[in-house]
Amino acid sequence: MAIQVSELGKVAVLMGGSSAEREVSLMSGQGVLQALLSKGVDAHPFDPAGRDLSELRQAGFARCFIALHGRHGEDGTVQGALELLGIPYTGSGVMASSVAMDKVMTKRLWLADGLPTPRYVCLSPDRQGREVVRTVPDTLGLPLIVKPPREGSSIGVTKVNGYSEMQEAVSLSARYDPDVLCEEFIVGEEVTCPVLGTGLNARALPVIRIAAPDGAYDYQNKYFTDDVKYQCPSGLPPEEEAEIQRIVLAAYLSLGCRGWGRADLMIRASDRKPFLLEMNTSPGMTGHSLVPMSARATGLSYEDLCLQVLASAALDSAPAAVQG
């Protein structure tokens, strides 16, 4: 069905914000803004770090494209504010955004639904002393991954190869999040798979295979170098790609996501079993980003992708009628 640009109204592209991913968000937001303008949308930049969200209603914005990443943008807080303002927004609602931002809660839901995700240990602030930390490799084996459960873009993540590295890795992670997630390291290939749509209309896009230099798919390599190689089409056997898409779609629906999202996975080399790592509910839209790359493989341009996501903007529920 053709999207009527005139019916989208005045659009705010939320970008920047106050999270550790502000720099990436500004890059995503500028890309989205230019794409929407090229399609004739009445789109305007809006940085919540410098402006109060209440201005959105005062300025007459009809919907918001959320290009914020990380805390206060992807974690349900902005979504909740927009619910109160009654302004439809892109991406998942309050609960799905909040749960997906927390990798531990995400794992709990996925495991409850029988979906594969690496084994883990969560260290609350009172369990980060040496006597507890040194036992984690006994449970998960080595190497293992230590990361903040509520950050993105590989911020604060360490690959731990020996017992002596554990405490430093936990301390780094704890700078970004009071809780620390320790996760089994899956030896194999890293892939990602976007999803577009809501409910029965949601569909998984083509899988992207990621080959980072020395396996270091970190913040710098994600956004600021051209050293990472991406394969889309992935080159995976068709049945393997189909299974990954099936798992990703199930993971998306398990969390209650809507609009769009992107799951990151590892394929274990020993048996080719895929493991879900996380779900991004406000994926990157920079020049290095992966959702546009996957969409392009289906014939959907960056500009049309932005327009389609914008058209899916919604609220968790219709505004309640005011009782007189």
Buried (B, 14 or more C-beta within 10 A) or exposed (E): EEBEBEEBEBBBBBBBBBBBBBBBBBBBBBBBBBBBBEBEBBBBBBBBBEBEBEEBEEEEBBBBBBBBBBBBBBBBBBBBBBBEBEBBBBBBBBBBBBBBBBBBBBBBBBBEEEBBBBBBBBBEEEBBEEEBBEEBBEEBEBBBBBBBBBBBBBBBBBBBEEBEBBBEBBBBBBEBBBBBBBBBBBEBBBBBBBBBBBEEEBEBBBBBBBEBEEEBBBBEBBBEEEEBEBBBEBEBEEEBBEBBBEBBBBBBBBBBBBBBBBBBBBBBEEEEEBBBBBBBBBBBBBEBBBBBBBBBBEEBEBBBBBBBBBBBBBBBEEEEEEEE
